[in-house]
Amino acid sequence: MSAQLTPHTSASAPDRRTSTIQKRTSMLPRPASIVLDDSVLIAQHAQLTGSYPITAGPNTVLHPHSKISSVMAPVVLGEGVVIYERARIGVASGGDAGGMMMAESASGGRADGTVLGRNVVVETNAVVEAAEVGEGSTVEVGALVGRGCVIGKYCTITAAVVLAPNTHIPDYTVVFAGSQQRIDRTLKDRPEAQLLKTMMHRKQLDIFKKLVPNNAAKWRMG
C-alpha cells in the first residue's frame, strides 16, 4: 500500500512548487491606480509597476519588455505615445532628497513625475525620467533623458545622447553628438511637414494594432 502512495505524493509536489514560483514572479508592485483608454495596446511582457498612478491616453502602445515605473512619481502617457522594447519611462529610484527638490523646482513647483505628450516616441533601450516631453518628439535608441528635463514639441534626442537632469530643450530642437543642438527648420517652418509626420505616425499605430497581440486587459483595474 505504501508503495502506491509514494508515487502519488511525489507527483503532486512539483505542481505546488510551480504554483509558488508563478505567484512570486507575478508579485511586482502594482501602481496605486492605472487608468487606460479603451484603445490602449499593451503587449505581453510589458511592465507597469510602482506606487503612484499611471495614466495612458488613446492609442498608446507599449511594446514587449517596455517598462513604465511610477515608483517615485506619477506617469502620464498622452494620446498616441509609443514605447518600444526595453525602454523605461518614469522616475524609478529616489536618489537623495536634494535631487527630488531640484526636480520639483525645475517643474515649476509641481510634484516630481513624467508626462509624455501626444505622439511622443521612445525607442528601444531609451530611458526617460523627464518631467515633460512635448508633442511629436522622439527619443531615439539608447538615449537617456534625466529627471526634471523639459523637452519641447517636435524635438529629436538622437541615439545614445545623455541629457543631464533639469535640462530644458526648446521646441523643434535636434540634440546630437553629446550636447550639440540645432533647430529642425523643416518641421518648424513647414506645417505640412508636421501634418505628414502625424499621418505617418497614425499609420504606424494602425500597423501595431494589427500585428501586436493586446494584453491590456491584464492591467485594467476593475
Secondary structure in CASP SS format (residue, H / E / C, confidence):
PFRMAT SS
TARGET T0000
AUTHOR 0000-0000-0000
METHOD secondary structure of the structure
MODEL  1
M C 1.00
S H 1.00
A H 1.00
Q H 1.00
L H 1.00
T H 1.00
P H 1.00
H H 1.00
T H 1.00
S H 1.00
A H 1.00
S H 1.00
A H 1.00
P H 1.00
D H 1.00
R H 1.00
R H 1.00
T H 1.00
S H 1.00
T H 1.00
I H 1.00
Q H 1.00
K H 1.00
R H 1.00
T H 1.00
S C 1.00
M C 1.00
L C 1.00
P C 1.00
R C 1.00
P C 1.00
A C 1.00
S C 1.00
I E 1.00
V E 1.00
L E 1.00
D C 1.00
D C 1.00
S C 1.00
V C 1.00
L E 1.00
I E 1.00
A C 1.00
Q C 1.00
H C 1.00
A C 1.00
Q E 1.00
L E 1.00
T E 1.00
G E 1.00
S C 1.00
Y C 1.00
P C 1.00
I E 1.00
T E 1.00
A E 1.00
G C 1.00
P C 1.00
N C 1.00
T C 1.00
V E 1.00
L E 1.00
H C 1.00
P C 1.00
H C 1.00
S C 1.00
K E 1.00
I E 1.00
S E 1.00
S E 1.00
V C 1.00
M C 1.00
A C 1.00
P C 1.00
V E 1.00
V E 1.00
L E 1.00
G C 1.00
E C 1.00
G C 1.00
V C 1.00
V E 1.00
I E 1.00
Y C 1.00
E C 1.00
R C 1.00
A C 1.00
R E 1.00
I E 1.00
G C 1.00
V C 1.00
A C 1.00
S C 1.00
G C 1.00
G C 1.00
D C 1.00
A H 1.00
G H 1.00
G H 1.00
M H 1.00
M H 1.00
M H 1.00
A H 1.00
E H 1.00
S H 1.00
A H 1.00
S C 1.00
G C 1.00
G C 1.00
R C 1.00
A C 1.00
D C 1.00
G C 1.00
T E 1.00
V E 1.00
L E 1.00
G C 1.00
R C 1.00
N C 1.00
V C 1.00
V E 1.00
V E 1.00
E C 1.00
T C 1.00
N C 1.00
A C 1.00
V E 1.00
V E 1.00
E C 1.00
A C 1.00
A C 1.00
E E 1.00
V E 1.00
G C 1.00
E C 1.00
G C 1.00
S C 1.00
T E 1.00
V E 1.00
E C 1.00
V C 1.00
G C 1.00
A C 1.00
L E 1.00
V E 1.00
G C 1.00
R C 1.00
G C 1.00
C C 1.00
V E 1.00
I E 1.00
G C 1.00
K C 1.00
Y C 1.00
C C 1.00
T E 1.00
I E 1.00
T C 1.00
A C 1.00
A C 1.00
V C 1.00
V E 1.00
L E 1.00
A C 1.00
P C 1.00
N C 1.00
T C 1.00
H E 1.00
I E 1.00
P C 1.00
D C 1.00
Y C 1.00
T E 1.00
V E 1.00
V E 1.00
F E 1.00
A C 1.00
G C 1.00
S C 1.00
Q E 1.00
Q E 1.00
R E 1.00
I E 1.00
D C 1.00
R H 1.00
T H 1.00
L H 1.00
K H 1.00
D H 1.00
R C 1.00
P H 1.00
E H 1.00
A H 1.00
Q H 1.00
L H 1.00
L H 1.00
K H 1.00
T H 1.00
M H 1.00
M H 1.00
H H 1.00
R H 1.00
K H 1.00
Q H 1.00
L H 1.00
D H 1.00
I H 1.00
F H 1.00
K H 1.00
K H 1.00
L H 1.00
V C 1.00
P C 1.00
N C 1.00
N C 1.00
A H 1.00
A H 1.00
K H 1.00
W H 1.00
R C 1.00
M C 1.00
G C 1.00
END
